[in-house]
Amino acid sequence: MTLSETAAGGWSGPARRLHPFTILFAAIDVGRRFLLPAIIGGVSAGDEVGEIVRWALGLLAIPALGVAIAKYVSFHYRLAAEELVIDSGVLNRKHRVIPLSRIQNIELRQGLLQTFCGVVELRVETAGGGGETEAVLSVLDRHDGELLREELLARRRQAVAEEHVSLTGPLLEEPSATLLAHLSPRDLALAGATANEAGLIAAGLIGVLQFVDRLPSPIPQPLRELLLPWRQEGTLGVVLLLLGGVALLLIVGWIVSVVGSMVGYHDFTLERTGEELRKRYGLLSRRETSVPLQRVQSVRVEESLLRRPLGLASLKVETAGGAPGQGQRGGAEAFLPFARKGHIDRLVAGVFADLDYSAVRLRGVHPRARRRLIVRYSLRLLVIGAVLAAVAGRTGWLVLGALPIAFGLAHWQYRNRGYGTAPGYVVARRGVFNRTTWVIPERKLQTLHATQDPFQRRLGLGTLAIDTAAGGRVARIVDLAHAEALAFASALAARVPEAVREGDRRYRARVGPAAGAALGSKRG
Amino acid sequence: MPDAEPLPDVPASPARPPPIASLDGVLRPLDPRVIRLWRLIGLIEVGIICAAAAAVTQWLQPPIPLPLLLAVLLTLGLIYVALRPPSRYRAWGYELRPDDVVVRHGVWWRTVSVVPYVRIQHVDTRQGPLERMLGLATVVFFTAGTVGAAVDVPGLALEDAERLRERLALLSGADDAV
């Protein structure tokens, strides 16, 4: 039952107020800001000035509460046919009109106390640099909040489709939800544990510390001679103490990461509902966000060094105008913080329905890339060795012993680079420590840049940057043959107009006949 | 695309950049007057650097006496002003293809940008004071992209710039939201 069918008031009717509990929360806020310092001050201070300040704070609480009540009384919101209208302000009246078609993201938030009281906070974001919050309705009755969100989404769909057509079509039917992912507490614990390398380093350090007191005997003679000056000055003890402290910090950080993940993303559910992706998560503070699929510019699959052998990854979507929710915790950018490798193609298909991710074959970049990387890493090691030699004497050159590691790293980087295509999509991959795979639909491609630095020129290599309307990390194919970069750029650009037309056609078919034929070709 | 063997290397001759693959012929050059423009700007820059060096030596002791320092800076500057603009000119090129526009530039750091017409949001022409003096203009096209969202083609004769802008505006059609 949509809200437009409810009897009392209805959404097209008169303006509504927020839930009366708003006053309760405002009162709590006032208490926190005025009364608490007053009470605490009373306990500790005893002098005259302190007394006066205490009483002043206590008395100020009363008008502050009055202002909060006045704000509540003066706040009205109304859902018109194509806009959300908000009137607020006691002395300075503010009249804000938000066109529904511009809404990027609608979020429902519930803190612990709010859950207990059965209310939610509704936040609306619009497109445009960073997706700042346009409007906050705090607090609404939970049921009302959910219904309002559904209504906003339904009307936004319609408004977007009808933007260029003057006639009004029938209200679109409520689409069904497809569950894409649900994370269990065990999943979340694993996600928190592998979220960063801190745990690995901590474990490694603990292992080293275990063996530290056994060090004196098995160290070979020349190495002991090197360490001798340090031991004589007692610096070895200091170093060990520092290491111990760092290890402790890392362990604590790791535990916090695990617990934080389990609480912050509790009961994580990801659904595709018609033209939106919806996430629900959180234990103490429950959140619901939705991202319109039409705004998604690309999907990024990130596999960190720690997660790759475990077959885990993190999925992110990038939307136009930067990632909405940037600056917020757990915004829409990370659309699934944790995924098992086997499910990735199903999840990618949840965003790009016509892509078979598992069938994509990536080709490698030019073998000369490896040569270039080896040279770069070796040079860096040489520089580090020279600096250390200048500072610490002959032993500085020991760092050159890491050359084989540099060679291995260069080879590994080379092997992890690749690019390929699927019908309607381009895929690029690079990175060793955080291997990232970009999946970009042809209909979202912007400009293609093929660049060459002087060293690449000498080797006949080049870099191809694939630009989209989203900020964040740009997809780059580094060190492929330059001629190939040009040919690929040319081929991709040639496919863009048709891909955009086809994308619009399919969107109109999905969204309904009310859309009309006036969708522009620029629509991303 | 099928898996391919790595392509054989394509050595780039430093004198002339290679033509873009699948493009008929070489790219259109800029107006030759732009060399004069860049030389003029270069001379002004050299002048500023020399003036700054002279000013700084009021406080700091230069490693070599001031007249010699100025002579060195001036010589280097003049060589730079003489040699760099023509090689920049040779590196610049653009072409209007059936579905996109290609712009190439850069002497040491080469860049080739391919911008599909459907992605161009709007097109500007710009003229700095020196450009106006020489009858030149720069055309800038804006996309919704983030890396190099504005692609520009400098040093076009004013009439050519206007024509290019009109043609691009026609080809890219009406503006719309992403």
HADDOCK unambig.tbl for C-alpha pairs under 7 A between the chains (distance, minus, plus):
assign (segid A and resid 320 and name CA) (segid B and resid 178 and name CA) 6.89 0.50 0.50
assign (segid A and resid 363 and name CA) (segid B and resid 3 and name CA) 5.95 0.50 0.50
assign (segid A and resid 366 and name CA) (segid B and resid 6 and name CA) 5.86 0.50 0.50
assign (segid A and resid 421 and name CA) (segid B and resid 1 and name CA) 6.64 0.50 0.50
assign (segid A and resid 446 and name CA) (segid B and resid 119 and name CA) 6.06 0.50 0.50
assign (segid A and resid 446 and name CA) (segid B and resid 143 and name CA) 7.00 0.50 0.50
assign (segid A and resid 446 and name CA) (segid B and resid 144 and name CA) 6.97 0.50 0.50
assign (segid A and resid 446 and name CA) (segid B and resid 145 and name CA) 5.60 0.50 0.50
assign (segid A and resid 447 and name CA) (segid B and resid 113 and name CA) 6.79 0.50 0.50
assign (segid A and resid 447 and name CA) (segid B and resid 114 and name CA) 5.79 0.50 0.50
assign (segid A and resid 447 and name CA) (segid B and resid 115 and name CA) 4.77 0.50 0.50
assign (segid A and resid 447 and name CA) (segid B and resid 116 and name CA) 6.91 0.50 0.50
assign (segid A and resid 447 and name CA) (segid B and resid 145 and name CA) 6.74 0.50 0.50
assign (segid A and resid 448 and name CA) (segid B and resid 113 and name CA) 5.64 0.50 0.50
assign (segid A and resid 448 and name CA) (segid B and resid 114 and name CA) 5.17 0.50 0.50
assign (segid A and resid 448 and name CA) (segid B and resid 115 and name CA) 6.64 0.50 0.50
assign (segid A and resid 449 and name CA) (segid B and resid 111 and name CA) 6.60 0.50 0.50
assign (segid A and resid 449 and name CA) (segid B and resid 112 and name CA) 5.65 0.50 0.50
assign (segid A and resid 449 and name CA) (segid B and resid 113 and name CA) 4.42 0.50 0.50
assign (segid A and resid 449 and name CA) (segid B and resid 114 and name CA) 6.43 0.50 0.50
assign (segid A and resid 450 and name CA) (segid B and resid 111 and name CA) 5.62 0.50 0.50
assign (segid A and resid 450 and name CA) (segid B and resid 112 and name CA) 5.02 0.50 0.50
assign (segid A and resid 450 and name CA) (segid B and resid 113 and name CA) 6.32 0.50 0.50
assign (segid A and resid 451 and name CA) (segid B and resid 110 and name CA) 5.36 0.50 0.50
assign (segid A and resid 451 and name CA) (segid B and resid 111 and name CA) 4.25 0.50 0.50
assign (segid A and resid 451 and name CA) (segid B and resid 112 and name CA) 6.25 0.50 0.50
assign (segid A and resid 452 and name CA) (segid B and resid 109 and name CA) 5.63 0.50 0.50
assign (segid A and resid 452 and name CA) (segid B and resid 110 and name CA) 4.97 0.50 0.50
assign (segid A and resid 452 and name CA) (segid B and resid 111 and name CA) 6.46 0.50 0.50
assign (segid A and resid 453 and name CA) (segid B and resid 108 and name CA) 6.47 0.50 0.50
assign (segid A and resid 453 and name CA) (segid B and resid 109 and name CA) 4.64 0.50 0.50
assign (segid A and resid 453 and name CA) (segid B and resid 110 and name CA) 6.50 0.50 0.50
assign (segid A and resid 454 and name CA) (segid B and resid 108 and name CA) 5.49 0.50 0.50
assign (segid A and resid 454 and name CA) (segid B and resid 109 and name CA) 6.16 0.50 0.50
assign (segid A and resid 457 and name CA) (segid B and resid 12 and name CA) 6.51 0.50 0.50
assign (segid A and resid 460 and name CA) (segid B and resid 9 and name CA) 5.57 0.50 0.50
assign (segid A and resid 460 and name CA) (segid B and resid 10 and name CA) 5.32 0.50 0.50
assign (segid A and resid 460 and name CA) (segid B and resid 11 and name CA) 5.69 0.50 0.50
assign (segid A and resid 460 and name CA) (segid B and resid 12 and name CA) 6.80 0.50 0.50
assign (segid A and resid 467 and name CA) (segid B and resid 145 and name CA) 5.75 0.50 0.50
assign (segid A and resid 467 and name CA) (segid B and resid 146 and name CA) 6.62 0.50 0.50
assign (segid A and resid 467 and name CA) (segid B and resid 147 and name CA) 6.12 0.50 0.50
assign (segid A and resid 468 and name CA) (segid B and resid 145 and name CA) 5.06 0.50 0.50
assign (segid A and resid 468 and name CA) (segid B and resid 146 and name CA) 6.71 0.50 0.50
assign (segid A and resid 469 and name CA) (segid B and resid 144 and name CA) 5.19 0.50 0.50
assign (segid A and resid 469 and name CA) (segid B and resid 145 and name CA) 4.32 0.50 0.50
assign (segid A and resid 469 and name CA) (segid B and resid 146 and name CA) 6.00 0.50 0.50
assign (segid A and resid 470 and name CA) (segid B and resid 146 and name CA) 6.72 0.50 0.50
assign (segid A and resid 471 and name CA) (segid B and resid 146 and name CA) 6.03 0.50 0.50
assign (segid A and resid 481 and name CA) (segid B and resid 7 and name CA) 6.79 0.50 0.50
assign (segid A and resid 483 and name CA) (segid B and resid 21 and name CA) 6.70 0.50 0.50
assign (segid A and resid 486 and name CA) (segid B and resid 20 and name CA) 6.32 0.50 0.50
assign (segid A and resid 486 and name CA) (segid B and resid 21 and name CA) 6.08 0.50 0.50
assign (segid A and resid 487 and name CA) (segid B and resid 21 and name CA) 5.55 0.50 0.50
assign (segid A and resid 487 and name CA) (segid B and resid 22 and name CA) 6.99 0.50 0.50
assign (segid A and resid 489 and name CA) (segid B and resid 114 and name CA) 6.98 0.50 0.50
assign (segid A and resid 493 and name CA) (segid B and resid 100 and name CA) 6.99 0.50 0.50
assign (segid A and resid 493 and name CA) (segid B and resid 114 and name CA) 6.81 0.50 0.50
assign (segid A and resid 493 and name CA) (segid B and resid 116 and name CA) 5.86 0.50 0.50
assign (segid A and resid 494 and name CA) (segid B and resid 99 and name CA) 6.30 0.50 0.50
assign (segid A and resid 496 and name CA) (segid B and resid 116 and name CA) 6.95 0.50 0.50
assign (segid A and resid 497 and name CA) (segid B and resid 118 and name CA) 6.21 0.50 0.50
assign (segid A and resid 520 and name CA) (segid B and resid 176 and name CA) 6.06 0.50 0.50
assign (segid A and resid 521 and name CA) (segid B and resid 118 and name CA) 6.58 0.50 0.50
assign (segid A and resid 522 and name CA) (segid B and resid 118 and name CA) 6.23 0.50 0.50
assign (segid A and resid 522 and name CA) (segid B and resid 119 and name CA) 6.25 0.50 0.50
assign (segid A and resid 522 and name CA) (segid B and resid 175 and name CA) 6.56 0.50 0.50
assign (segid A and resid 522 and name CA) (segid B and resid 176 and name CA) 5.10 0.50 0.50
assign (segid A and resid 522 and name CA) (segid B and resid 177 and name CA) 6.46 0.50 0.50
assign (segid A and resid 522 and name CA) (segid B and resid 178 and name CA) 6.31 0.50 0.50
assign (segid A and resid 523 and name CA) (segid B and resid 176 and name CA) 5.83 0.50 0.50
assign (segid A and resid 523 and name CA) (segid B and resid 177 and name CA) 5.28 0.50 0.50
assign (segid A and resid 523 and name CA) (segid B and resid 178 and name CA) 4.49 0.50 0.50
assign (segid A and resid 524 and name CA) (segid B and resid 178 and name CA) 3.94 0.50 0.50
